Amino acid sequence: MVRWRESVLYMKSLGVRELVEVGAGKVLSGLARRIDRELSGISVGTPADIEAFAPTV
């Protein structure tokens, strides 16, 4: 069983405010947003997305 809800809430309790989803689609980012509206997420799915995101890390 995947405990995504508990994992997202645990990350938030540690101070995480932004999630980065690597791979095709935006399913996990959307689920995290449903669990807690204060969290934001970004989906990085292509090499161009990764290059665009990398300078911000």
C-alpha positions in Angstrom: 0.0 0.0 0.0 1.3 3.4 -0.9 0.9 6.0 1.9 1.1 9.1 -0.3 -1.2 11.2 1.9 0.9 10.5 5.0 4.1 11.1 3.1 2.9 14.5 1.9 1.8 15.5 5.3 5.1 14.4 6.8 7.1 16.4 4.3 5.0 19.4 5.1 5.6 18.9 8.8 9.3 19.1 8.0 8.9 22.4 6.3 8.6 21.4 2.7 6.6 24.0 0.8 7.4 23.1 -2.9 7.4 19.6 -4.5 9.2 18.7 -7.7 7.8 15.8 -9.7 10.2 14.2 -12.1 8.8 12.2 -15.0 5.9 12.3 -17.4 2.6 13.8 -16.2 1.5 15.8 -13.2 -0.4 13.3 -11.2 1.6 13.3 -7.9 1.8 17.2 -7.9 -2.0 17.3 -8.3 -2.6 14.7 -5.5 -0.3 16.6 -3.2 -2.2 19.9 -3.9 -5.5 18.1 -3.1 -4.0 16.9 0.2 -2.8 20.4 1.2 -3.6 23.6 -0.8 -0.6 25.4 0.8 1.9 23.1 -1.1 3.0 24.0 -4.6 4.4 21.6 -7.2 6.3 21.7 -10.4 6.4 18.9 -12.9 9.7 18.3 -14.7 9.1 15.9 -17.6 11.5 16.6 -20.5 15.2 17.3 -20.8 14.3 20.9 -21.6 12.2 21.1 -18.4 15.2 19.8 -16.4 17.5 22.4 -17.9 15.1 25.2 -17.3 14.6 24.1 -13.7 18.2 23.3 -12.8 19.5 26.9 -12.5 16.9 27.5 -9.8 18.2 24.7 -7.6 
